[in-house]
Amino acid sequence: PTSADSINDLRQLRDKLGEARATLDEQTNRHNINLTDPDCRMMKGVGSGYNAQLAVDEKNGIIIAADVVDDANDVHQLMPMIDEVESITESKGESKIVLADAGYASAKAYSELESHPHVKAYVPSQKDTHRRGKEPPPFDKSRFTLDADIGTGTCPLGQPMRLLRKGTNKSGQRYLNFIGTACPSCPRQSECTKVEYRNVVMLCASPVIESMSKRMRTVMGHKAMTIRMQTVEPVIGILKEQLGFRQFQLRGLEKARGEFTLLCGAFNMKKVHKLLGGL
């Protein structure tokens, strides 16, 4: 025989599963849901959880802004964090330098930065991070000058390139395919390509990507990556190791945000106490 309590438990589970199913049907970008905390998402290498965001002042190491989101990565968080910093510090429109890691890099983020000309950002792509300190090869794609508007360009040796075709790749990104016009007679053809004519594919968003890549290859660009590691990473280490923050104790996005805000407040109190000489 089945007890009344067992039947009630099964009914509650059925209702939870029904709600979870309805949520998945409504949010087509989700493929799974946590029954004990529907707000959290699957994080790569972590499991179900939330994504904590930090903005840290380089000079004093104080946390300026903090947030918790349910996105599985940081790719959409750059501009929201910049806006949050400007709101908290009341510095909207004032010149500032922003350093972020490759997790925040995207053509969309780079394009959005153009609407904030007072912000000079250093946000390397994964490719920039991997080739840090290394100059690209002589005939690397990044060394070609291509104009998407008029459909012409030049190779690193100044030889002309022309637009061959336009299209859309499997990821839905529009691209332009440029081809060299003087490759057969070029004395360095074999260094540049294994075929008769050099082809270079340019994503339609790539001008902003290449602009950031060039910035990251400057002296300040290389320095920015080091500064970021010395600014944000120590704070993350202290939160985890000294303050013991390894996981959220509360469920629900708003409660997780409140929990993280308290943690960051405690960190800042310790930091300010030290800056004042421990008085």
Helices and strands as residue ranges (DSSP letters): H 4-26, E 41-43, E 47-49, E 51-56, E 63-69, H 78-89, E 96-99, G 102-104, H 107-113, E 119-122, H 126-130, G 141-143, E 145-147, E 152-154, E 160-168, E 174-180, G 183-185, H 189-192, E 199-203, H 206-216, H 219-237, I 238-242, H 253-275
